[in-house]
Amino acid sequence: MKKQYLLMSILFISYGITACLFGQIVSISPDTVEQGRALDIEVTAENIDFTQGTNVVRLRQGNTEIVNYNSIINSPTSLTSNFSFNTDHPTGHYEFSVWSFFTDITLTWPDGFYLIPDLTVASLVSISPNTAKQGEVITVTILGTNTNFAKNEVINIVWLKNSAGQINAISTEPIDSVTIKARFEFTYAHPIGTYSAYIKNAYDGTHSMTNAFELIKGDNPPSIISITPETIVQGQTLDIEVTAENIDFTQGTNVVSLKRGDTEIYMNKSTTKSPTSLTVNFTFTKSHPIGYYDFYFWNTGFDISLAGNQIMFKENAIYLKSAVTGIDKLTEEKLLFFPNPADNLLYIKEEYDIIQFFDINGRIILEAKQEPIINMANLRKGIYIVKFTRDNKSIMKKLIIN
């Protein structure tokens, strides 16, 4: 009995060695197919017996592997395997291999099979022109293949998109089944950069071209020229006059706000005086922080928004100063301190609960309490606002440090 097992083992090993040395694939038919197809592939080999055990057929390209475990045996040296190739399977050469369970032998044919693109699938080919500037209105021509842009008055939706946003075409015109014209209006709110192009309709679905279009910086961005008045007192409700260039205030709705840190003051209303002139009404309460405010503008017609580098604004446009209440006895003519301009020391004429020094950006840089002489040696040369407070009533004066 042991001799029989020994003899079988020797024969099995001998067969495996022989197959390893001489077994090879002779032909693969067919060896080429398009994506989206299913077909039978016939394999012939030599010096191997496919009738023994199970045979596993594999196609491999990189991390993609297509496997068939149920091949049909035609003869000891021939088998047929059925494969389905999806449209998302990578095109190109595949390694073709057959593994025999009985002998544990793998026959391999590098680059033995080739998957080609499905040329019947709709796709986008080109867009022209493929660049534009902010502020331009242009018409682009998009070419496709196997598309149905003009079929039965189909509705085509065209847009450009990147990580920063999406720009929709304002109109489309199909020329024929593979050609369509799309009109775009590029505003200064649209971020510059590279965009992918997309077309969608009921027949073709959605197709795209990656990084097909580039929007570059425009020559005449909208900008604010002036804001009047530039200084406002807490507690006021008043009109602010705004003039700008390269924009039409008469188009769309205009929204304006003032912002300082976490505080944002929105307008009560705005009135258009001319295409480049706007009157904006604001209410400033006594609780609004004093200091400089940035001026923000948004227009729905031009889609000039308040996000990131898409804003139209004027930095430090308005200075909000404290309302003089209670200490209004301390008139502008009354001397509160001296000298002015000053060097290192400032002499205070009366006692106050607190004295605060603000820089031109409205930041508190020094505080003093009930001190007749204040040492300012650590302050830089420049203009400061000094706020005197007593019994919760304040007044502000300008100070120059030499």
VOPAGU-2260 file (C-alpha; in pm, 1 decimal, decimal comma):
REM VOPAGU-2260
SITE   aa  ch    i         X         Y         Z
SITE  MET   A    0       0,0       0,0       0,0
SITE  LYS   A    1     279,3     240,1      92,0
SITE  LYS   A    2     452,6     155,6    -235,3
SITE  GLN   A    3     136,3     249,4    -427,9
SITE  TYR   A    4     113,5     590,7    -253,9
SITE  LEU   A    5     483,3     646,2    -313,1
SITE  LEU   A    6     446,6     557,6    -680,2
SITE  MET   A    7     146,1     793,6    -721,5
SITE  SER   A    8     335,9    1076,1    -552,3
SITE  ILE   A    9     632,9    1024,3    -778,6
SITE  LEU   A   10     409,6    1022,6   -1084,8
SITE  PHE   A   11     228,4    1339,0    -970,0
SITE  ILE   A   12     555,1    1522,3    -903,5
SITE  SER   A   13     698,7    1398,3   -1231,2
SITE  TYR   A   14     388,3    1523,0   -1415,7
SITE  GLY   A   15     411,0    1861,5   -1247,7
SITE  ILE   A   16     778,9    1899,1   -1327,7
SITE  THR   A   17     717,2    1802,9   -1688,1
SITE  ALA   A   18     429,7    2051,3   -1713,9
SITE  CYS   A   19     636,7    2322,9   -1552,1
SITE  LEU   A   20     911,9    2264,2   -1804,2
SITE  PHE   A   21     704,3    2226,2   -2117,5
SITE  GLY   A   22     345,3    2344,8   -2047,1
SITE  GLN   A   23     263,0    2669,1   -2224,5
SITE  ILE   A   24     -21,7    2863,5   -2380,0
SITE  VAL   A   25     -28,6    2831,5   -2756,5
SITE  SER   A   26    -314,7    3065,3   -2852,0
SITE  ILE   A   27    -586,4    3295,8   -2715,0
SITE  SER   A   28    -884,8    3367,5   -2936,7
SITE  PRO   A   29   -1006,1    3634,4   -2957,6
SITE  ASP   A   30    -726,5    3831,4   -2792,9
SITE  THR   A   31    -888,1    4176,5   -2833,6
SITE  VAL   A   32   -1228,6    4318,1   -2739,4
SITE  GLU   A   33   -1402,5    4651,9   -2669,1
SITE  GLN   A   34   -1515,6    4776,2   -2327,5
SITE  GLY   A   35   -1877,5    4692,5   -2247,1
SITE  ARG   A   36   -1870,4    4355,9   -2427,6
SITE  ALA   A   37   -1908,9    3994,3   -2307,2
SITE  LEU   A   38   -1747,1    3710,5   -2501,6
SITE  ASP   A   39   -1605,1    3358,0   -2489,9
SITE  ILE   A   40   -1227,4    3333,5   -2497,7
SITE  GLU   A   41   -1080,4    3003,1   -2617,1
SITE  VAL   A   42    -740,1    2899,9   -2484,7
SITE  THR   A   43    -522,0    2626,6   -2630,0
SITE  ALA   A   44    -209,0    2498,2   -2460,9
SITE  GLU   A   45      36,0    2211,4   -2478,8
SITE  ASN   A   46     183,0    1966,5   -2229,3
SITE  ILE   A   47    -105,7    2010,3   -1983,3
SITE  ASP   A   48    -436,3    1833,7   -1915,0
SITE  PHE   A   49    -726,5    2073,8   -1846,8
SITE  THR   A   50    -960,2    1780,5   -1780,0
SITE  GLN   A   51    -795,5    1717,5   -1444,0
SITE  GLY   A   52    -941,2    1926,4   -1159,9
SITE  THR   A   53   -1047,4    2289,3   -1174,0
SITE  ASN   A   54    -900,3    2558,0   -1396,1
SITE  VAL   A   55    -900,1    2927,9   -1304,5
SITE  VAL   A   56    -849,4    3183,3   -1582,1
SITE  ARG   A   57    -735,7    3536,8   -1494,9
SITE  LEU   A   58    -681,3    3866,7   -1672,6
SITE  ARG   A   59    -469,9    4114,8   -1475,8
SITE  GLN   A   60    -360,9    4475,7   -1532,4
SITE  GLY   A   61    -213,0    4658,6   -1232,2
SITE  ASN   A   62    -470,4    4639,8    -950,8
SITE  THR   A   63    -747,0    4526,5   -1188,1
SITE  GLU   A   64    -818,7    4152,6   -1202,7
SITE  ILE   A   65   -1096,7    3980,0   -1401,5
SITE  VAL   A   66   -1143,9    3612,4   -1304,4
SITE  ASN   A   67   -1340,7    3315,0   -1439,2
SITE  TYR   A   68   -1374,5    3001,4   -1221,6
SITE  ASN   A   69   -1607,9    2798,6   -1446,2
SITE  SER   A   70   -1439,8    2729,0   -1776,0
SITE  ILE   A   71   -1572,5    2474,5   -2025,9
SITE  ILE   A   72   -1324,6    2199,7   -2115,2
SITE  ASN   A   73   -1306,5    2141,3   -2489,9
SITE  SER   A   74   -1019,3    1891,6   -2479,3
SITE  PRO   A   75    -721,0    1812,2   -2255,0
SITE  THR   A   76    -540,6    2109,1   -2410,2
SITE  SER   A   77    -830,8    2346,7   -2482,0
SITE  LEU   A   78   -1084,1    2534,1   -2270,3
SITE  THR   A   79   -1331,8    2819,6   -2313,1
SITE  SER   A   80   -1394,2    3095,9   -2055,2
SITE  ASN   A   81   -1662,4    3361,1   -2067,3
SITE  PHE   A   82   -1570,3    3715,7   -1960,3
SITE  SER   A   83   -1766,9    4041,4   -1923,8
SITE  PHE   A   84   -1576,5    4365,3   -1968,3
SITE  ASN   A   85   -1726,8    4675,8   -1809,8
SITE  THR   A   86   -1686,9    5025,9   -1949,1
SITE  ASP   A   87   -1486,4    5118,5   -1637,7
SITE  HIS   A   88   -1230,2    4839,4   -1686,0
SITE  PRO   A   89    -898,7    5001,2   -1785,1
SITE  THR   A   90    -806,9    4974,8   -2150,8
SITE  GLY   A   91    -471,0    4834,5   -2262,6
SITE  HIS   A   92    -275,1    4509,1   -2230,4
SITE  TYR   A   93    -368,9    4242,3   -1975,7
SITE  GLU   A   94    -165,3    3948,8   -1852,5
SITE  PHE   A   95    -349,6    3623,9   -1936,1
SITE  SER   A   96    -302,9    3321,1   -1707,7
SITE  VAL   A   97    -453,5    2976,3   -1643,6
SITE  TRP   A   98    -405,0    2799,5   -1310,5
SITE  SER   A   99    -459,8    2422,1   -1287,9
SITE  PHE   A  100    -576,4    2304,1    -947,4
SITE  PHE   A  101    -471,5    1944,9   -1018,6
SITE  THR   A  102    -108,4    2022,5   -1092,0
SITE  ASP   A  103     -87,2    2362,6    -917,6
SITE  ILE   A  104      71,8    2493,2   -1235,1
SITE  THR   A  105       9,0    2839,9   -1377,2
SITE  LEU   A  106      50,9    2906,6   -1748,3
SITE  THR   A  107     104,0    3277,8   -1820,1
SITE  TRP   A  108     105,2    3489,6   -2133,1
SITE  PRO   A  109     221,2    3846,3   -2054,9
SITE  ASP   A  110      28,6    4108,7   -2253,0
SITE  GLY   A  111    -172,7    3825,2   -2404,9
SITE  PHE   A  112    -500,3    4015,6   -2417,3
SITE  TYR   A  113    -590,9    4374,2   -2515,9
SITE  LEU   A  114    -899,0    4575,7   -2410,2
SITE  ILE   A  115    -979,6    4870,5   -2639,1
SITE  PRO   A  116   -1212,1    5167,3   -2570,0
SITE  ASP   A  117   -1577,3    5138,6   -2660,4
SITE  LEU   A  118   -1597,2    5375,6   -2952,0
SITE  THR   A  119   -1977,1    5375,0   -2944,5
SITE  VAL   A  120   -1991,5    5551,3   -2605,1
SITE  ALA   A  121   -2066,7    5924,5   -2607,6
SITE  SER   A  122   -1782,4    6148,3   -2493,5
SITE  LEU   A  123   -1655,6    6506,9   -2517,2
SITE  VAL   A  124   -1359,0    6577,7   -2742,4
SITE  SER   A  125   -1272,2    6950,9   -2728,7
SITE  ILE   A  126   -1379,1    7300,8   -2623,8
SITE  SER   A  127   -1280,6    7618,6   -2812,7
SITE  PRO   A  128   -1181,5    7873,5   -2705,1
SITE  ASN   A  129   -1055,5    7713,0   -2386,9
SITE  THR   A  130    -967,5    8030,0   -2198,2
SITE  ALA   A  131   -1137,7    8358,9   -2099,9
SITE  LYS   A  132   -1092,7    8660,7   -1871,1
SITE  GLN   A  133   -1307,3    8773,4   -1581,1
SITE  GLY   A  134   -1556,9    9032,0   -1705,9
SITE  GLU   A  135   -1588,3    8873,6   -2053,0
SITE  VAL   A  136   -1896,3    8723,4   -2220,6
SITE  ILE   A  137   -1791,2    8457,0   -2474,0
SITE  THR   A  138   -1939,1    8168,6   -2675,5
SITE  VAL   A  139   -1749,1    7839,5   -2672,1
SITE  THR   A  140   -1786,4    7550,4   -2916,3
SITE  ILE   A  141   -1783,8    7200,4   -2769,1
SITE  LEU   A  142   -1727,9    6894,2   -2988,2
SITE  GLY   A  143   -1835,1    6544,6   -2888,8
SITE  THR   A  144   -1835,1    6196,3   -3033,6
SITE  ASN   A  145   -2137,6    5962,3   -3051,7
SITE  THR   A  146   -2340,0    6239,0   -2884,8
SITE  ASN   A  147   -2698,5    6353,5   -2942,8
SITE  PHE   A  148   -2685,1    6728,8   -2885,7
SITE  ALA   A  149   -2950,6    6803,7   -3152,5
SITE  LYS   A  150   -3172,7    6495,0   -3123,7
SITE  ASN   A  151   -3546,8    6571,7   -3103,5
SITE  GLU   A  152   -3489,8    6914,9   -2947,6
SITE  VAL   A  153   -3314,8    6758,6   -2649,5
SITE  ILE   A  154   -3236,8    6998,9   -2364,2
SITE  ASN   A  155   -2861,0    7034,9   -2311,9
SITE  ILE   A  156   -2722,3    7169,2   -1983,5
SITE  VAL   A  157   -2363,9    7296,6   -1998,9
SITE  TRP   A  158   -2146,5    7412,4   -1710,3
SITE  LEU   A  159   -1788,3    7460,5   -1591,5
SITE  LYS   A  160   -1682,7    7343,2   -1248,3
SITE  ASN   A  161   -1384,6    7323,4   -1014,0
SITE  SER   A  162   -1334,3    7295,6    -638,1
SITE  ALA   A  163   -1410,4    7668,3    -593,0
SITE  GLY   A  164   -1750,2    7670,8    -764,6
SITE  GLN   A  165   -1962,6    7622,9   -1074,4
SITE  ILE   A  166   -2035,0    7851,8   -1371,8
SITE  ASN   A  167   -2349,6    7772,1   -1571,1
SITE  ALA   A  168   -2390,2    7860,0   -1937,6
SITE  ILE   A  169   -2646,4    8138,2   -1989,4
SITE  SER   A  170   -2758,0    7982,8   -2321,0
SITE  THR   A  171   -2688,7    7680,1   -2543,9
SITE  GLU   A  172   -2734,0    7619,0   -2916,1
SITE  PRO   A  173   -2687,0    7270,7   -3068,4
SITE  ILE   A  174   -2537,9    7290,8   -3418,7
SITE  ASP   A  175   -2557,6    6918,5   -3492,7
SITE  SER   A  176   -2544,1    6591,4   -3301,8
SITE  VAL   A  177   -2175,8    6634,5   -3208,9
SITE  THR   A  178   -2142,0    7015,5   -3195,9
SITE  ILE   A  179   -2290,4    7261,7   -2947,6
SITE  LYS   A  180   -2231,3    7629,3   -2872,1
SITE  ALA   A  181   -2257,1    7754,4   -2512,3
SITE  ARG   A  182   -2251,6    8118,5   -2401,1
SITE  PHE   A  183   -2087,9    8209,2   -2070,1
SITE  GLU   A  184   -2078,4    8535,2   -1873,6
SITE  PHE   A  185   -1770,2    8546,9   -1652,1
SITE  THR   A  186   -1787,7    8793,6   -1362,8
SITE  TYR   A  187   -1516,3    8908,9   -1127,3
SITE  ALA   A  188   -1680,4    8696,3    -860,3
SITE  HIS   A  189   -1585,7    8379,9   -1049,0
SITE  PRO   A  190   -1250,2    8252,4    -916,9
SITE  ILE   A  191    -963,5    8233,5   -1162,6
SITE  GLY   A  192    -823,6    7886,1   -1230,2
SITE  THR   A  193    -877,7    7567,1   -1429,5
SITE  TYR   A  194   -1228,0    7426,1   -1478,9
SITE  SER   A  195   -1366,1    7094,6   -1607,6
SITE  ALA   A  196   -1641,7    7113,6   -1872,0
SITE  TYR   A  197   -1971,7    6922,6   -1837,1
SITE  ILE   A  198   -2268,2    6852,2   -2067,2
SITE  LYS   A  199   -2586,3    6670,8   -1965,0
SITE  ASN   A  200   -2891,1    6562,8   -2166,2
SITE  ALA   A  201   -3152,9    6288,6   -2156,6
SITE  TYR   A  202   -2992,2    6078,6   -2433,9
SITE  ASP   A  203   -2623,3    6088,0   -2345,4
SITE  GLY   A  204   -2634,4    6134,3   -1968,6
SITE  THR   A  205   -2353,2    6345,5   -1818,3
SITE  HIS   A  206   -2010,0    6368,7   -1978,1
SITE  SER   A  207   -1709,5    6579,9   -1891,4
SITE  MET   A  208   -1363,9    6694,4   -1995,4
SITE  THR   A  209   -1120,9    6728,5   -1706,2
SITE  ASN   A  210    -932,6    7059,6   -1672,4
SITE  ALA   A  211   -1055,5    7169,7   -2016,1
SITE  PHE   A  212   -1100,0    7543,8   -1954,0
SITE  GLU   A  213    -904,4    7821,9   -1780,9
SITE  LEU   A  214   -1039,5    8149,6   -1641,7
SITE  ILE   A  215    -775,6    8419,2   -1595,7
SITE  LYS   A  216    -774,3    8753,4   -1417,5
SITE  GLY   A  217    -968,7    9034,6   -1587,1
SITE  ASP   A  218    -828,5    9369,6   -1694,5
SITE  ASN   A  219   -1088,1    9596,6   -1528,9
SITE  PRO   A  220   -1207,4    9460,9   -1193,9
SITE  PRO   A  221   -1484,9    9654,8   -1014,6
SITE  SER   A  222   -1347,0    9879,8    -741,5
SITE  ILE   A  223   -1469,9   10139,6    -493,7
SITE  ILE   A  224   -1337,6   10492,1    -553,9
SITE  SER   A  225   -1478,0   10686,6    -258,7
SITE  ILE   A  226   -1700,9   10661,9      49,2
SITE  THR   A  227   -1842,7   10976,9     213,3
SITE  PRO   A  228   -1842,8   11055,9     502,1
SITE  GLU   A  229   -1541,0   10868,9     632,2
SITE  THR   A  230   -1604,2   10949,2    1002,2
SITE  ILE   A  231   -1928,9   10869,2    1182,8
SITE  VAL   A  232   -2042,4   10907,7    1545,7
SITE  GLN   A  233   -2211,1   10634,4    1748,0
SITE  GLY   A  234   -2588,7   10678,3    1765,4
SITE  GLN   A  235   -2626,1   10824,8    1415,0
SITE  THR   A  236   -2854,0   10713,8    1131,2
SITE  LEU   A  237   -2728,8   10861,9     806,3
SITE  ASP   A  238   -2668,4   10815,8     433,3
SITE  ILE   A  239   -2327,1   10712,6     304,5
SITE  GLU   A  240   -2238,7   10799,9     -54,9
SITE  VAL   A  241   -2045,3   10536,8    -253,7
SITE  THR   A  242   -1882,7   10580,5    -594,9
SITE  ALA   A  243   -1720,8   10297,5    -791,5
SITE  GLU   A  244   -1594,2   10204,1   -1135,7
SITE  ASN   A  245   -1638,6    9911,1   -1377,9
SITE  ILE   A  246   -1976,2    9818,1   -1233,9
SITE  ASP   A  247   -2340,4    9908,2   -1286,5
SITE  PHE   A  248   -2531,1    9959,7    -959,8
SITE  THR   A  249   -2857,9    9976,5   -1155,6
SITE  GLN   A  250   -2836,5    9603,3   -1233,6
SITE  GLY   A  251   -2963,2    9362,3    -967,0
SITE  THR   A  252   -2985,1    9424,1    -592,9
SITE  ASN   A  253   -2707,0    9595,0    -398,0
SITE  VAL   A  254   -2625,7    9484,8     -43,7
SITE  VAL   A  255   -2369,3    9665,8     173,6
SITE  SER   A  256   -2226,7    9594,2     516,4
SITE  LEU   A  257   -1954,1    9730,5     743,9
SITE  LYS   A  258   -1733,8    9488,5     932,4
SITE  ARG   A  259   -1489,5    9520,1    1219,5
SITE  GLY   A  260   -1368,7    9196,3    1376,2
SITE  ASP   A  261   -1675,0    8993,2    1475,3
SITE  THR   A  262   -1906,6    9294,6    1440,4
SITE  GLU   A  263   -2094,8    9340,5    1113,1
SITE  ILE   A  264   -2340,9    9625,8    1051,9
SITE  TYR   A  265   -2584,8    9576,1     764,5
SITE  MET   A  266   -2744,4    9861,1     571,1
SITE  ASN   A  267   -3104,5    9971,5     620,4
SITE  LYS   A  268   -3151,0   10032,6     247,5
SITE  SER   A  269   -2964,3   10141,1     -64,8
SITE  THR   A  270   -3061,8   10379,6    -345,2
SITE  THR   A  271   -2898,1   10387,4    -687,3
SITE  LYS   A  272   -2810,2   10740,1    -800,5
SITE  SER   A  273   -2630,9   10642,2   -1122,3
SITE  PRO   A  274   -2459,6   10331,0   -1266,8
SITE  THR   A  275   -2150,5   10410,7   -1058,6
SITE  SER   A  276   -2302,9   10593,4    -760,1
SITE  LEU   A  277   -2493,0   10447,2    -464,7
SITE  THR   A  278   -2648,2   10592,6    -146,7
SITE  VAL   A  279   -2657,1   10356,6     150,7
SITE  ASN   A  280   -2841,3   10425,1     478,4
SITE  PHE   A  281   -2693,8   10290,2     805,7
SITE  THR   A  282   -2781,5   10305,4    1174,1
SITE  PHE   A  283   -2490,5   10309,5    1419,2
SITE  THR   A  284   -2580,4   10230,2    1778,9
SITE  LYS   A  285   -2380,6   10328,8    2088,1
SITE  SER   A  286   -2300,1    9960,9    2140,3
SITE  HIS   A  287   -2113,1    9930,8    1809,3
SITE  PRO   A  288   -1736,1    9922,6    1877,3
SITE  ILE   A  289   -1544,2   10235,8    1789,0
SITE  GLY   A  290   -1263,5   10215,9    1533,9
SITE  TYR   A  291   -1216,6   10153,2    1162,2
SITE  TYR   A  292   -1463,8    9942,6     962,4
SITE  ASP   A  293   -1411,7    9766,9     627,6
SITE  PHE   A  294   -1675,3    9835,4     361,5
SITE  TYR   A  295   -1822,6    9525,3     187,7
SITE  PHE   A  296   -2037,2    9527,5    -125,9
SITE  TRP   A  297   -2245,3    9253,9    -291,0
SITE  ASN   A  298   -2452,7    9280,0    -609,7
SITE  THR   A  299   -2690,4    9003,1    -723,5
SITE  GLY   A  300   -2677,5    9113,0   -1085,5
SITE  PHE   A  301   -2299,8    9083,3   -1109,7
SITE  ASP   A  302   -2273,6    8808,7    -845,2
SITE  ILE   A  303   -2001,5    8999,1    -661,0
SITE  SER   A  304   -2002,2    8814,5    -333,3
SITE  LEU   A  305   -1836,6    8834,6       6,3
SITE  ALA   A  306   -1630,1    8517,0       3,7
SITE  GLY   A  307   -1251,5    8484,7       3,2
SITE  ASN   A  308   -1075,0    8659,7    -284,3
SITE  GLN   A  309   -1408,6    8727,8    -462,1
SITE  ILE   A  310   -1499,5    9036,7    -259,9
SITE  MET   A  311   -1525,9    9399,8    -364,7
SITE  PHE   A  312   -1450,8    9603,9     -56,3
SITE  LYS   A  313   -1258,9    9900,1      82,5
SITE  GLU   A  314   -1039,0    9841,4     384,0
SITE  ASN   A  315   -1058,3   10085,7     677,8
SITE  ALA   A  316   -1320,8   10280,4     485,7
SITE  ILE   A  317   -1510,5   10435,7     778,9
SITE  TYR   A  318   -1408,2   10540,3    1128,7
SITE  LEU   A  319   -1675,0   10510,6    1397,8
SITE  LYS   A  320   -1601,2   10735,2    1693,4
SITE  SER   A  321   -1755,5   10752,8    2036,8
SITE  ALA   A  322   -2064,3   10962,1    2103,2
SITE  VAL   A  323   -1981,6   11248,4    2346,0
SITE  THR   A  324   -2235,0   11220,4    2630,7
SITE  GLY   A  325   -2220,2   11365,2    2982,4
SITE  ILE   A  326   -1869,6   11502,5    2957,2
SITE  ASP   A  327   -1989,4   11734,3    2685,9
SITE  LYS   A  328   -1891,1   12005,1    2931,3
SITE  LEU   A  329   -1538,6   11914,2    2832,5
SITE  THR   A  330   -1562,0   12095,9    2503,1
SITE  GLU   A  331   -1310,9   12082,1    2223,2
SITE  GLU   A  332   -1161,5   12405,4    2350,7
SITE  LYS   A  333   -1097,9   12276,9    2704,9
SITE  LEU   A  334    -745,0   12153,9    2760,8
SITE  LEU   A  335    -753,7   11794,4    2893,3
SITE  PHE   A  336    -381,7   11720,6    2866,8
SITE  PHE   A  337     -54,0   11872,9    2751,2
SITE  PRO   A  338     175,4   11894,2    2562,4
SITE  ASN   A  339      35,4   11799,3    2221,8
SITE  PRO   A  340     239,6   11699,7    2027,7
SITE  ALA   A  341     416,3   11512,8    2309,8
SITE  ASP   A  342     737,2   11316,8    2357,5
SITE  ASN   A  343     765,4   11070,1    2647,1
SITE  LEU   A  344     544,5   11228,3    2915,8
SITE  LEU   A  345     181,1   11340,6    2901,5
SITE  TYR   A  346      35,5   11563,6    3178,6
SITE  ILE   A  347    -335,2   11518,0    3263,2
SITE  LYS   A  348    -530,6   11819,6    3385,9
SITE  GLU   A  349    -806,0   11637,1    3581,9
SITE  GLU   A  350    -880,1   11297,1    3733,7
SITE  TYR   A  351   -1059,5   11030,1    3529,6
SITE  ASP   A  352   -1167,0   10673,1    3598,3
SITE  ILE   A  353    -969,6   10543,5    3302,2
SITE  ILE   A  354    -765,3   10682,9    3014,3
SITE  GLN   A  355    -723,2   10468,6    2701,4
SITE  PHE   A  356    -490,6   10514,8    2404,0
SITE  PHE   A  357    -605,2   10380,6    2063,8
SITE  ASP   A  358    -393,1   10344,5    1750,1
SITE  ILE   A  359    -528,7   10439,4    1407,1
SITE  ASN   A  360    -671,9   10088,1    1368,7
SITE  GLY   A  361    -882,7   10131,6    1682,8
SITE  ARG   A  362    -677,1    9894,1    1898,9
SITE  ILE   A  363    -617,6    9973,5    2265,6
SITE  ILE   A  364    -242,7    9995,3    2315,9
SITE  LEU   A  365    -223,1   10165,4    2659,0
SITE  GLU   A  366    -450,1   10217,9    2963,9
SITE  ALA   A  367    -399,3   10438,4    3271,4
SITE  LYS   A  368    -610,4   10506,3    3582,4
SITE  GLN   A  369    -612,8   10834,5    3781,9
SITE  GLU   A  370    -256,4   10922,5    3694,7
SITE  PRO   A  371    -154,4   11289,1    3657,3
SITE  ILE   A  372     151,0   11196,6    3446,6
SITE  ILE   A  373     153,7   10915,1    3189,6
SITE  ASN   A  374     479,9   10770,5    3058,9
SITE  MET   A  375     453,2   10704,5    2684,4
SITE  ALA   A  376     814,4   10604,9    2620,2
SITE  ASN   A  377     706,4   10263,9    2483,9
SITE  LEU   A  378     470,3   10410,5    2223,0
SITE  ARG   A  379     583,1   10462,6    1868,0
SITE  LYS   A  380     572,1   10797,4    1692,8
SITE  GLY   A  381     240,1   10868,4    1524,4
SITE  ILE   A  382    -122,2   10969,7    1573,5
SITE  TYR   A  383    -333,2   10827,4    1857,6
SITE  ILE   A  384    -684,7   10872,5    1992,4
SITE  VAL   A  385    -704,2   10923,0    2371,9
SITE  LYS   A  386   -1033,2   10835,9    2538,6
SITE  PHE   A  387   -1110,9   10995,8    2879,5
SITE  THR   A  388   -1383,7   10823,6    3086,1
SITE  ARG   A  389   -1541,2   10941,4    3412,6
SITE  ASP   A  390   -1868,5   10821,4    3565,7
SITE  ASN   A  391   -1936,6   10610,0    3253,4
SITE  LYS   A  392   -1915,3   10921,3    3034,0
SITE  SER   A  393   -1641,4   10968,8    2777,4
SITE  ILE   A  394   -1474,9   11208,5    2539,2
SITE  MET   A  395   -1202,0   11145,3    2280,9
SITE  LYS   A  396    -907,7   11362,2    2172,8
SITE  LYS   A  397    -636,3   11327,9    1912,3
SITE  LEU   A  398    -274,8   11303,2    2030,7
SITE  ILE   A  399      45,7   11326,6    1827,8
SITE  ILE   A  400     361,0   11160,2    1962,2
SITE  ASN   A  401     690,2   11290,0    1823,8
